[in-house]
Amino acid sequence: MDEIKEIISGIMKGRTMFIGFYLFGPRKSPFTMHAVQVTDSAYVAHNENIPDTPSIFFEVLKEERKRLKESGR
């Protein structure tokens, strides 16, 4: 660990750090993966949000199915 700390010491000096927190898959699922990304690239940080969008879709779909089932449709 000391070797890693030595290598990364000051690695972001003079750069902007982007930190992204991600949830891949439906929330509260046993298959959900949590991730943290650290980068100095706005391009990378922005494009990582594109594949994350389906996790929101699955949650909305699940809630809509529940609502329709409760309404008898």
C-alpha positions as a Markdown table, in Angstrom:
| # | Residue | x | y | z |
|---|---|---|---|---|
| 1 | Met | 0.0 | 0.0 | 0.0 |
| 2 | Asp | 2.9 | 2.4 | 0.7 |
| 3 | Glu | 4.1 | 1.9 | -2.8 |
| 4 | Ile | 0.7 | 2.8 | -4.3 |
| 5 | Lys | 0.5 | 5.9 | -2.0 |
| 6 | Glu | 3.9 | 6.9 | -3.3 |
| 7 | Ile | 2.9 | 6.5 | -6.9 |
| 8 | Ile | -0.3 | 8.4 | -6.6 |
| 9 | Ser | 1.0 | 11.2 | -4.4 |
| 10 | Gly | 0.3 | 14.5 | -6.2 |
| 11 | Ile | -1.0 | 12.7 | -9.3 |
| 12 | Met | -3.9 | 15.2 | -9.5 |
| 13 | Lys | -1.9 | 18.3 | -8.8 |
| 14 | Gly | -3.0 | 21.1 | -11.2 |
| 15 | Arg | -5.9 | 19.1 | -12.5 |
| 16 | Thr | -9.7 | 19.1 | -11.8 |
| 17 | Met | -10.9 | 15.9 | -10.2 |
| 18 | Phe | -14.3 | 14.5 | -11.2 |
| 19 | Ile | -15.9 | 12.0 | -8.8 |
| 20 | Gly | -18.9 | 10.0 | -10.0 |
| 21 | Phe | -21.1 | 7.7 | -7.9 |
| 22 | Tyr | -23.0 | 5.1 | -9.8 |
| 23 | Leu | -25.6 | 2.5 | -9.3 |
| 24 | Phe | -25.7 | -0.2 | -12.0 |
| 25 | Gly | -28.9 | -2.2 | -12.1 |
| 26 | Pro | -32.2 | -1.9 | -10.3 |
| 27 | Arg | -32.0 | -0.4 | -6.8 |
| 28 | Lys | -32.3 | -2.9 | -3.9 |
| 29 | Ser | -31.6 | -5.8 | -6.2 |
| 30 | Pro | -29.1 | -8.6 | -5.3 |
| 31 | Phe | -27.5 | -7.9 | -8.7 |
| 32 | Thr | -27.0 | -4.1 | -8.1 |
| 33 | Met | -23.4 | -2.9 | -8.3 |
| 34 | His | -22.2 | 0.3 | -6.6 |
| 35 | Ala | -19.3 | 2.1 | -8.1 |
| 36 | Val | -17.1 | 5.2 | -7.6 |
| 37 | Gln | -15.1 | 6.7 | -10.4 |
| 38 | Val | -12.3 | 9.2 | -10.0 |
| 39 | Thr | -11.0 | 10.8 | -13.2 |
| 40 | Asp | -9.5 | 14.1 | -14.5 |
| 41 | Ser | -11.4 | 13.8 | -17.7 |
| 42 | Ala | -14.8 | 15.6 | -18.0 |
| 43 | Tyr | -15.4 | 13.5 | -21.2 |
| 44 | Val | -15.0 | 10.3 | -19.2 |
| 45 | Ala | -17.2 | 11.5 | -16.4 |
| 46 | His | -19.9 | 12.7 | -18.7 |
| 47 | Asn | -20.0 | 9.5 | -20.8 |
| 48 | Glu | -20.1 | 7.2 | -17.8 |
| 49 | Asn | -23.6 | 8.7 | -17.1 |
| 50 | Ile | -24.9 | 7.4 | -20.4 |
| 51 | Pro | -24.9 | 3.6 | -19.6 |
| 52 | Asp | -26.1 | 4.4 | -16.0 |
| 53 | Thr | -29.4 | 5.8 | -17.3 |
| 54 | Pro | -31.1 | 2.3 | -17.5 |
| 55 | Ser | -30.9 | 1.9 | -13.7 |
| 56 | Ile | -33.3 | 4.8 | -13.5 |
| 57 | Phe | -35.5 | 3.3 | -16.1 |
| 58 | Phe | -35.7 | -0.1 | -14.3 |
| 59 | Glu | -36.8 | 1.6 | -11.1 |
| 60 | Val | -39.5 | 3.7 | -12.8 |
| 61 | Leu | -40.7 | 0.6 | -14.7 |
| 62 | Lys | -41.0 | -1.4 | -11.5 |
| 63 | Glu | -42.9 | 1.4 | -9.7 |
| 64 | Glu | -45.3 | 1.7 | -12.7 |
| 65 | Arg | -46.0 | -2.0 | -12.8 |
| 66 | Lys | -46.8 | -1.9 | -9.1 |
| 67 | Arg | -49.1 | 1.1 | -9.6 |
| 68 | Leu | -51.0 | -0.6 | -12.5 |
| 69 | Lys | -51.3 | -3.9 | -10.5 |
| 70 | Glu | -52.8 | -2.1 | -7.5 |
| 71 | Ser | -55.2 | -0.2 | -9.8 |
| 72 | Gly | -56.4 | -3.5 | -11.3 |
| 73 | Arg | -55.3 | -2.9 | -14.8 |
